[in-house]
């Protein structure tokens, strides 16, 4: 059984959470690019050095909880049921509503919705997100390669991983296209996420051989003489 964290560790966790929550509130209010780390430190009543001790970069103040998400993603694939494919397991994970789409109360949903809008309007955060997706791809590639016994020259694990992470990124983009609305219908958006995700998974399951086939030019009929 795991041991409860000690007093010192609990205080560190509380400080980390306080800084992150303070930063997020400022970022949502004024925009990520308009708030400096020193302003976050003052608002959280800590030194700027303390902020950097917990969060090496400013972007980490927003993406500080991604380790748990990464592990959940890999676990969904690693612990899939016997007979279930990697695509099926990943598809189920990717189409499960999270964040403001899964919030249990209106206040939490609104707070997470505002944070999502804040990320969508920051070039720096979007760039960091691409780096995170690249890391996901590396880890998923290693998992797929290990489970399929692929050799170092086999590119299929990376193709699979890049495709699945691309699906995940596309679903995030789908959600962000709708969060700019003043009062988005969250239930409808969650349904749309699932439907679009399932259609994409179905496409990948059937393969790309017959997708987007260019029609052949029609040959004009010769006129009778």
VMD Tcl script that draws the C-alpha trace (Angstrom):
set ca {
  {0.00 0.00 0.00}
  {1.21 3.50 -0.82}
  {2.17 5.80 2.00}
  {0.55 9.18 2.54}
  {2.86 12.05 1.53}
  {4.64 13.74 4.41}
  {3.96 17.26 5.64}
  {6.78 18.75 3.57}
  {5.55 17.07 0.39}
  {1.95 18.14 1.05}
  {3.06 21.74 1.46}
  {4.95 21.56 -1.81}
  {1.87 20.18 -3.55}
  {-0.26 22.95 -2.06}
  {2.20 25.62 -3.19}
  {2.36 24.16 -6.68}
  {-1.44 24.09 -6.92}
  {-1.76 27.64 -5.58}
  {0.70 29.00 -8.15}
  {-0.99 27.13 -11.01}
  {-4.50 28.26 -10.01}
  {-3.35 31.84 -9.57}
  {-1.65 31.81 -12.96}
  {-4.65 30.32 -14.70}
  {-6.98 32.95 -13.24}
  {-4.69 35.74 -14.47}
  {-4.27 34.14 -17.89}
  {-8.01 33.73 -18.35}
  {-8.67 37.30 -17.27}
  {-5.98 39.03 -19.35}
  {-4.61 36.47 -21.80}
  {-1.57 34.25 -21.49}
  {0.78 36.50 -23.44}
  {-0.18 39.62 -21.44}
  {0.79 38.21 -18.03}
  {4.39 37.87 -16.86}
  {5.79 35.26 -14.50}
  {6.70 38.01 -12.04}
  {3.03 39.07 -11.94}
  {2.01 35.49 -11.21}
  {4.56 35.35 -8.39}
  {3.26 38.56 -6.80}
  {-0.36 37.43 -7.03}
  {0.50 34.05 -5.47}
  {2.65 35.76 -2.79}
  {5.78 33.78 -3.68}
  {9.08 34.72 -5.25}
  {9.66 34.48 -8.99}
  {12.37 31.92 -8.27}
  {9.81 29.78 -6.46}
  {7.54 29.83 -9.50}
  {10.39 28.61 -11.70}
  {11.31 25.93 -9.16}
  {7.90 24.38 -9.68}
  {7.34 25.37 -13.32}
  {10.50 25.60 -15.47}
  {8.67 27.57 -18.20}
  {5.71 29.89 -18.29}
  {3.83 27.43 -20.49}
  {4.18 24.78 -17.76}
  {1.85 26.90 -15.61}
  {-0.93 25.95 -18.03}
  {0.07 22.39 -18.95}
  {1.16 21.31 -15.47}
  {-1.30 18.40 -15.27}
  {-0.41 16.67 -18.51}
  {1.62 13.87 -16.91}
  {-1.57 12.26 -15.63}
  {-3.22 12.58 -19.03}
  {-0.21 11.04 -20.78}
  {-0.26 8.07 -18.43}
  {-4.01 7.63 -18.91}
  {-3.56 7.64 -22.69}
  {-0.83 5.00 -22.60}
  {-2.73 2.92 -20.04}
  {-5.81 2.89 -22.27}
  {-3.73 1.27 -25.00}
  {-1.54 -0.92 -22.81}
  {-4.42 -2.35 -20.75}
  {-6.91 -2.87 -23.56}
  {-9.00 -6.03 -23.42}
  {-7.85 -9.24 -25.11}
  {-8.93 -9.22 -28.74}
  {-9.17 -5.43 -28.84}
  {-7.00 -3.51 -31.30}
  {-4.82 -0.52 -30.52}
  {-7.10 1.62 -32.72}
  {-10.24 0.54 -30.87}
  {-8.73 1.27 -27.46}
  {-7.32 4.63 -28.51}
  {-10.53 5.59 -30.26}
  {-12.58 4.93 -27.15}
  {-10.16 7.01 -25.08}
  {-10.04 9.89 -27.57}
  {-13.83 10.18 -27.92}
  {-14.51 10.24 -24.17}
  {-15.48 13.81 -23.19}
  {-13.05 15.50 -20.80}
  {-12.45 18.91 -19.30}
  {-15.40 21.27 -19.53}
  {-17.37 18.68 -21.53}
  {-17.27 16.32 -18.54}
  {-17.57 18.85 -15.70}
  {-20.13 17.94 -13.05}
  {-21.32 21.46 -12.31}
  {-21.83 24.64 -14.29}
  {-19.16 26.65 -12.44}
  {-16.46 24.07 -13.15}
  {-17.55 23.77 -16.77}
  {-17.39 27.55 -17.23}
  {-13.94 27.80 -15.66}
  {-12.56 25.02 -17.86}
  {-14.26 26.48 -20.91}
  {-12.59 29.84 -20.32}
  {-9.22 28.12 -19.92}
  {-9.77 26.32 -23.23}
  {-10.53 29.61 -24.95}
  {-7.42 31.14 -23.42}
  {-5.22 28.37 -24.82}
  {-6.80 28.66 -28.26}
  {-5.88 32.35 -28.51}
  {-2.22 32.03 -27.50}
  {0.36 31.19 -30.21}
  {2.89 30.32 -27.48}
  {0.57 27.77 -25.91}
  {-0.41 26.26 -29.25}
  {3.28 25.86 -30.07}
  {3.88 24.17 -26.73}
  {0.92 21.91 -27.37}
  {2.56 20.71 -30.60}
  {5.65 19.79 -28.59}
  {3.48 17.83 -26.18}
  {1.83 15.99 -29.07}
  {5.28 15.12 -30.43}
  {6.17 13.63 -27.05}
  {2.93 11.64 -27.03}
  {3.86 10.30 -30.46}
  {7.30 9.19 -29.28}
  {5.92 7.38 -26.26}
  {3.10 5.74 -28.18}
  {5.55 4.67 -30.90}
  {7.68 2.92 -28.29}
  {4.62 1.20 -26.80}
  {3.34 0.00 -30.17}
  {6.79 -1.19 -31.23}
  {7.22 -3.12 -28.00}
  {3.83 -4.80 -28.20}
  {4.20 -5.78 -31.86}
  {7.85 -6.85 -31.64}
  {8.82 -4.39 -34.36}
  {12.46 -3.92 -35.31}
  {14.26 -0.57 -35.30}
  {13.84 -0.15 -39.07}
  {10.10 -0.86 -39.04}
  {8.36 2.49 -39.50}
  {4.85 1.16 -38.95}
  {4.74 1.83 -35.18}
  {5.54 5.51 -35.80}
  {3.00 5.73 -38.60}
  {0.37 4.25 -36.27}
  {1.32 6.52 -33.38}
  {1.42 9.66 -35.53}
  {-1.97 8.81 -37.01}
  {-3.59 8.26 -33.62}
  {-2.14 11.41 -32.09}
  {-3.27 13.23 -35.22}
  {-6.78 11.98 -34.55}
  {-6.55 13.25 -30.98}
  {-5.34 16.67 -32.18}
  {-8.12 16.87 -34.77}
  {-10.76 16.26 -32.11}
  {-9.26 19.02 -29.96}
  {-9.45 21.36 -32.95}
  {-13.06 20.31 -33.49}
  {-13.94 21.33 -29.95}
  {-12.05 24.62 -30.17}
  {-13.92 25.67 -33.28}
  {-17.07 25.69 -31.19}
  {-15.89 27.22 -27.90}
  {-15.85 30.73 -29.37}
  {-19.63 30.78 -29.19}
  {-21.06 32.85 -26.33}
  {-23.12 29.98 -24.96}
  {-22.02 26.73 -26.59}
  {-24.32 23.75 -26.18}
  {-21.95 21.47 -24.26}
  {-24.11 18.37 -24.55}
  {-24.40 18.82 -28.28}
  {-20.67 19.45 -28.55}
  {-19.89 16.29 -26.56}
  {-22.16 14.27 -28.86}
  {-20.50 15.82 -31.89}
  {-17.06 14.96 -30.52}
  {-18.06 11.33 -30.14}
  {-19.73 11.09 -33.54}
  {-16.87 12.73 -35.42}
  {-14.32 10.65 -33.54}
  {-16.17 7.42 -34.28}
  {-16.37 8.32 -37.96}
  {-12.62 8.93 -38.04}
  {-11.93 5.62 -36.27}
  {-14.22 3.83 -38.74}
  {-12.26 5.37 -41.61}
  {-8.99 4.17 -40.15}
  {-10.42 0.72 -39.54}
  {-11.53 0.37 -43.14}
  {-8.26 1.77 -44.46}
  {-7.52 4.63 -46.81}
  {-7.51 2.65 -50.02}
  {-10.93 3.88 -51.14}
  {-10.99 7.26 -49.41}
  {-10.79 10.34 -51.61}
  {-10.46 8.44 -54.87}
  {-10.42 10.97 -57.68}
  {-13.20 10.33 -60.19}
  {-12.05 9.34 -63.64}
  {-12.64 11.90 -66.35}
  {-15.67 11.02 -68.35}
  {-14.99 10.18 -71.95}
  {-17.29 12.10 -74.30}
  {-19.40 9.89 -76.49}
  {-18.59 9.93 -80.15}
  {-21.37 11.23 -82.30}
  {-22.78 8.83 -84.77}
  {-21.93 9.49 -88.43}
}
mol new
graphics top color blue
foreach p $ca { graphics top sphere $p radius 0.5 }
foreach p [lrange $ca 0 end-1] q [lrange $ca 1 end] { graphics top cylinder $p $q radius 0.2 }
display resetview
